[in-house]
Amino acid sequence: NNKTATKLDRTIDFSRQITRSKQGQKMDEVPKQVVMVSCEDDMCDMPMGMKDPTEGAKVSSGNTSIAQIQGIKLRGPFPSTNEIFSEILWAQRPVVIMIVRRMGCALCRQSFQKLHQLKQEFEKIGVNLVCISNQDIYAEDFIKEVWSGLPIYIDSNDSFREAMGAPVYKGLWFCKPPVAKRLLCMACCGTGPKAGGLKDKNEKTDRVGGDLVVANHGVIFERNEDSKFTHTDPNVLLSYARKARGFD
């Protein structure tokens, strides 16, 4: 209702921050800004305190090399079970690769739905969007709900996340306050994609997902999901996609 939506509208004053990659290198300074976050407009993905939109990002400087993600065997695009090698994904033009933690997860679906909303913007600049999962459980439903018209490839050996050093999450992750708040907000407001189920929750989904922007000449951008299980802001990915095409 309007009362609830009003309570969810917030003004966040982001202070200037400098994030560092795992190698201790300085990232771009985040300019001070005031951001109005609307529950309806932002799919209930409300900031939980101060947050740099590129938190956890590693703008590629040798962290994950192009060599580490070449030669990976993939199946797809789903429902095809044909085998291809990963370099096919960026052979013709740059690609944004989003690695999904679990296709039945509502939070994962929310992140992918947000990127899908910018599908035409990526098409305009000639950059492909691809989802990679390590299993195909809920793949058909995932495409229908949040990834219509875009491919899913299956990385059965989890080689992409291995190359990116994606951490394993442990314990009752959904009880963490920031995660619980996101889930509660989605449930109460009735916005965002519905969860697929728990059939895909197993030892293959113990690692967080991540994002890559890749071109023939190398990895342009990479980032693992943060502690709130959020992927990179789609507009940040679009910015790096433009750089991969040489527009910026």
Secondary structure, DSSP 8 states (H G I E B T S, - for coil): -HHHHHHH-EEEEE--B--B-TT--B---B--EEEEE-TTTTTT----SS--TTTTEE--SSSS-GGGGTT-EEE-STT---EEEGGGGGSSS-EEEEE-S-TT-HHHHHHHHHHHTTHHHHHHTT-EEEEEES--TTHHHHHHHH-TTS-EEE-TT-HHHHHHT--B--S-GGGSHHHHHHHHHHHHHT-S-----STT-SGGG-B--EEEEEETTEEEEEEE--TT-----HHHHHHHHHHHTT--
